[in-house]
Amino acid sequence: MKKLKRFLLSLLVMIMTFANISFASSNEKNVLRVGMEVNYAPYNFSEVDDSKGGVPVKNSPGEYANGYDIAIAKKVAKKLGMDLEIYKIDWDGLIPALTSGKIDIIVAGMSPTAERKEQIDFTDSYYDAQVGVILKNNSKYKDAKSINDFVDAKITGQLGTYHYDLLDQMQGIKKEQALDSFPTMIAATKAGTIDGYVSDKPGAESAMTSNPDLIFVSFEEGNGFEVDESLTSISVGVKKNSELTPKINEALKDISPEEREETMKEMVLLTTEDGNANENPTFLDEMSSIWEKYSSLFLSGIVNTLFIAILSTLLGFLIGLLVAIIRKIEVSKVKNKLAYTLHKIVNFILAAYVEIFRGTPMMVQSVIIFYGLKQYFDIDLSTMFAAILIVSINTGAYLSEVVRGGINSIDKGQFEACKALGMTHFQTMNKVVIPQAVRNILPSLGNEFVINIKDTSVLNVISVTELFFMSKSVAGSTYQYFPTYLITAIIYFILTFAVTRIILLVEKRMYGREFVYESSTGAKNVNN
């Protein structure tokens, strides 16, 4: 019991440490918090050091952001006399992060579409891009001169961008489902799932450098897309009626069109340096190159993934244990009406908690808790604390039923015997029932831990720097989709395989050992 108390105390100290970190947000007046994906080369991409001018990613220690967006953000911050902080945020989370106050501006190659303008404001343009179509170099549509020369072609665009809306102008195409990122679309194109996708020229140049089997088809005036200039322009996203808008516009005026083009060329060249090192790399060469350059990011993701999975499984078990014990309490309606009523209310709340968190996806829970608490209650959680909180309460909901099953598996005669000895409900649970129940449910606890290792990947929606989110950064920075995710798959397999074997060894020690019990008659029972 003393060991358990020390363990709980240590766990509480760790939680409080993260809680203190989580509420110490960097919202000082002299800090400009900028949100971007850090996986959309050449606009923004990931590096492992600052040797090429990268800026540290605030919420991903050891990772540096570089690219055209970084160059613009540096100039704006310098003009405003503010310190620059970069926050790595998934594309779908950028606008919620801005409106909830977690970041000050978005500099992420974002166009000011009508839908986005309903939620946030935009500054003047800081880049204007030409739009075309990316295809494989052996595609039958490679000689297309007009957007109407793609009859029966399977074409798509990135989800949530004007690129996807442009598909309606291409007569006769098969409009495919929008995909979440450029690396995903590149992979789909190379695999033949789609024939191509709509892209701007800078993004296409970076994609083609890393993937020589791709080409960019552009169109002469009158044969291409009819696009409002506000859509082809790239602007800085700001909160509605923000005082930063006119200040950023003033800063952007000092950056000439020539300087912008030169900066974009530099960033495209920067993303092509490694790609030109080996003109005809094999698949294994690509994997080796990615691991050699980005191993520190993968390792950082592994550490965060394991930390979240281990701590959340332990906390989830404690939550599930507490819920199961409370719900198992029997209160006499005749002897104590007040206690009976209170227990019914508490039981209803706990039952609702279990059903809600078991009946809704953890990804949805993550968005509601992380962004909702900040936007409506001004509770600013750090991504790591939010991750532990979300996975813990989700795990607790599932394990409460597992623990309840473990408790129900104990013979009722033991409960009656404890009552006959005058033991309280807590003493019965603590001394007799729980030790046996935990032993019975150990395989389920191990299985939940393995599940949590994999399920941390859904936390990328709130920009938790776990293994999958780090992999997205690598894939978006190199446009090497399959090699990157094959490395990620191998890592996940090694983690889960190792954990499974460790759990099996623990079970073997617990169940395989001979246990000797002495009966009341003096006879000995041996269980193998």
Buried (B, 14 or more C-beta within 10 A) or exposed (E): EEEEEEEEEEBEEBBEEBBEEBEEBBEEEEBBBBBBBBBBBBBBBBBBEEEEBBBBBBBBEBBBBBBBBBBBBBBBBBBBEBEBBBBBBBBBBBBBBBBBBBBBBBBBBBBBBEEBEEEBBBBBBBBEBBBBBBBBEEBEBEEBEEBEBBEEBBBBBBBBBBBBBBBEEBEEBBBBEBBBBBBBBBBBBBEEEBBBBBBBBBBBBBBBBBBEEBBBBEBEEEEBBEBEEBBBBBBBBBBEEBEBBEBBBBBBEEBEEEEBEEBBBBBBBBBBEBBEEEEEBEEEEBBBBBBEBBEEBBBBBBBBBBBBBBBBBBBBBBBBBBBBBBBBEEBEEEEEEEEBEEBEEBBEEBEEBBEEBEEEEBBEBBBEBBBEBBBEEEBBBBBBBBBBBBBBBBBBBBBBBBBBBBBEEBEEEEBEEBEEEEBEBEEBBBEBBBEBBBEBBBBBBBBBBBBBBBBBBBBBBBBBBBBBBBBBBBBBBBBBBBBBBBBBEEBBEEBBEEBBEEBEEEBEEEEEEEEEEEEEEEEEEEEE
